[in-house]
């Protein structure tokens, strides 16, 4: 008896049919063995197919459960409402204080120069004519003195330097600062030579700079004169003495 499984045949019915229809005795022993072999092969194939089908369904069921489990897991996100806070407005900073006035810086009158080795000579131009410079306008104090004693500008015998013009050179010192700075110039000092031959009331009528002016006044005030005379009498005479400061033979 041959069993053929069709697509519509149920496995359980097939097994029941095999059990209900036992093998009929065959005439020959060879035929029984052959029939028994075929039956064994068919039962093995049915069992193998059944086992394979169960395994495949088990995998499908397992995959379906895992997929449904993955779909059921959802990640929840909590949204919190953030309240908007108002920032307190800070008052504006106070305006900066006004800048302090600059502090005056005192500057020393002393000017320092680098040492310079120079061969210098102060040249005194004493050959120049004594200038006739009109006297300055009299002050009230001078007006009182004029009433007591008249100061002449031109007299019969003009005052003369005792020792000659060389004495002016002996008393004259070229300022060191002017030497180092290379300052030259002409200074005219106006004085009054009294009846005693001593100079007084010095006035710088032409300046060569403060340093040269001071040196010229010191040199003139150190002189002694033969007083001027008018009609044989010693009288005060106003005169001007020019002193020229000049640097010579400077080594380069």
Steps between C-alpha positions, in 0.01 A plus 500: 500500500647829396426821690526828316478831680308761314493866587156459653581188706529546877795342671292366786259321260794352317645357817158361601462328164836333540407372842155378395630310200770261615717336249349209324702183471686485177572203304866543484756585764684737267188692436433544874846637563473738211162620617626537856801702382281738307273545796793576729638760260162666468447513876847651546433764241165586657660526842782718366259732321284527810799581718627760252156659479473525878845657526420757231171592666670528835751746348220699341308515827812599689578774245142624512505523878830686499374739235180564689704554817724749329201688367335509838801666664470876454716767638305765684623857503382731771464864400533737785364847472769755582372811657643816351674706763539872478847632557527785739626810325814632659532875541750661262849550646581847626692723258879492540654782699647785297870467422736661740677810381860436399752556772754761397847360477778722614787515254840588626673791338827309503566347161751218485705437190737221412865577556657629181872556468540835327776755477302816557586861541285789607554792271423842638445762236622803690600691189139575424388846574310556821139536401310808592173352615235728639424431864177323592208715607551614857296344776372710790795389711744589222331838456575576862862398448526713185400800700786427736761392241494521121622200300689602188517310175778701334764689699829671427698204641328159465558226759786257436555144625788480744749254355362533149255290306699187590340509848162424348645183348657403831167519681299337222426126526341316210214296654562125483144430391536748213829337399355154487194623313710710260317824584646828373362852504537871569396645836484876565505600868408856597638633829550824685853585609481702819732783608688241707571292187278204599230370263137465610148463359585233232240446225526254209389696195589223254476140608684193382307262721463477876826311549710743296322803650584397855866438413530841331341687793733328749806597296394866465405542866847373602674788319630825645501824299665839493188715546385732229542874545308802388669840545762331716247341738432122531144432399290182447502388140276243331666283241451164322765230466459239221638153570508240223509129588652289221637145488821456305728211398245226569649152450279289278 
